[in-house]
Amino acid sequence: MRLIKLATNMSVGLGALNEIGEVFRQSNAPNKLFLIMGPTTRKLSGDAVAGRLTKEGYNVVTHVIEGGATFDNAEDALRRVKESGAEGIVGVGGDSIIDIVKYVGF
């Protein structure tokens, strides 16, 4: 059995993005993070999340998944995470992106 550690701190509502650094610090997030997102989410919030975490002092690598949660996309993301040396994986989005993040994190 493998344990996937999930953050328990959340900030929701207008302006929540401004609190992301504090939420990550309270969660003891590692310094080097790998953000996985889709192309639509990247435009809506992904770039803002990456920028804010970088501003907060985190080393952020981003990866945009095109085409949904396919096995090839999951394997590609896993390879990229390993190559990046990231210590934490963050999904920005929902559904297929989170499925890939769970696969990579496992």
Long-range contacts (C-beta under 8 A, 24 or more apart in sequence): 2-106, 4-102, 4-105, 4-106, 17-45, 17-48, 17-49, 17-52, 18-52, 20-49, 20-52, 20-53, 20-56, 21-52, 21-53, 21-55, 21-56, 21-57, 21-58, 24-53, 24-56, 24-58, 25-56, 29-58, 29-88, 30-86, 30-87, 30-88, 31-57, 31-58, 31-59, 31-87, 32-58, 32-59, 32-61, 32-84, 32-85, 32-86, 32-87, 32-88, 33-58, 33-59, 33-60, 33-61, 33-86, 33-87, 33-88, 33-89, 33-90, 34-60, 34-61, 34-62, 34-63, 34-80, 34-81, 34-84, 34-86, 34-88, 34-89, 34-90, 35-60, 35-61, 35-62, 35-63, 35-90, 35-91, 35-92, 36-62, 36-63, 36-65, 36-77, 36-89, 36-90, 36-91, 36-92, 36-93, 36-97, 36-100, 36-101, 36-104, 37-62, 37-63, 37-64, 37-65, 37-91, 37-92, 37-93, 37-97, 38-64, 38-65, 38-66, 38-93, 38-96, 38-97, 39-64, 39-66, 40-93, 41-92, 41-93, 41-94, 41-97, 42-92, 45-92, 46-92, 46-93, 49-90, 49-92, 61-86, 65-96, 65-97, 65-100, 68-96, 69-95, 69-96, 69-97, 69-99, 69-100, 73-100, 74-99, 74-100, 74-103, 74-104, 77-103, 77-104, 78-103, 78-104
